[in-house]
Amino acid sequence: MQAGQVTGVTEKIEGLMARVFGCRHGELTRPFSREGRAYRSCVRCGAERRFNLSNWQMQGDFFYRNPSLSN
């Protein structure tokens, strides 16, 4: 395995561990919008949380998107 592959595998394992044992969601992305909704994502585990662009605040609980089989 090359260094880039090890990093990718490590990141996937960290994400899985965060989903199983919990994540504090301490590091979030900037707000993104897609298909008419805005959200922020946890950098570690990928959980998403709705984001209101009018008052610039997050809303609701974190959730995980269903994996796509089309990739």
BELWOKA-V788658 format. One record per residue. N is the residue number from 1. RES is the residue in one small letter. SS is DSSP state (H for helix, E for strand, C for the rest). PSI is psi in radians with two decimals (* if undefined). Layout:
n = {N	N}
res = {RES	RES}
ss = {SS	SS}
psi = {PSI	PSI}
//
This chain:
n = {1	2	3	4	5	6	7	8	9	10	11	12	13	14	15	16	17	18	19	20	21	22	23	24	25	26	27	28	29	30	31	32	33	34	35	36	37	38	39	40	41	42	43	44	45	46	47	48	49	50	51	52	53	54	55	56	57	58	59	60	61	62	63	64	65	66	67	68	69	70	71}
res = {m	q	a	g	q	v	t	g	v	t	e	k	i	e	g	l	m	a	r	v	f	g	c	r	h	g	e	l	t	r	p	f	s	r	e	g	r	a	y	r	s	c	v	r	c	g	a	e	r	r	f	n	l	s	n	w	q	m	q	g	d	f	f	y	r	n	p	s	l	s	n}
ss = {C	C	H	H	H	H	H	H	H	H	H	H	H	H	H	H	H	H	H	H	H	C	C	C	C	C	C	E	C	C	C	E	E	E	C	C	E	E	E	E	E	E	C	C	C	C	C	E	E	E	E	E	C	C	C	C	E	E	E	E	E	E	E	C	C	C	C	C	C	C	C}
psi = {2.47	2.90	-0.73	-0.65	-0.67	-0.75	-0.76	-0.74	-0.76	-0.77	-0.70	-0.71	-0.75	-0.73	-0.73	-0.77	-0.69	-0.66	-0.67	-0.83	-0.10	2.68	2.53	-0.13	0.81	-0.44	1.97	2.69	2.96	2.85	2.40	2.69	2.45	2.34	0.72	0.15	2.57	2.58	2.88	2.60	2.59	2.28	-0.58	-0.87	-0.20	0.02	2.57	2.71	2.37	2.62	2.25	1.97	-0.39	-0.62	0.05	0.75	2.64	2.64	2.58	-2.99	2.85	2.59	2.79	2.33	2.52	2.39	2.51	2.36	-0.03	-0.07	*}
//
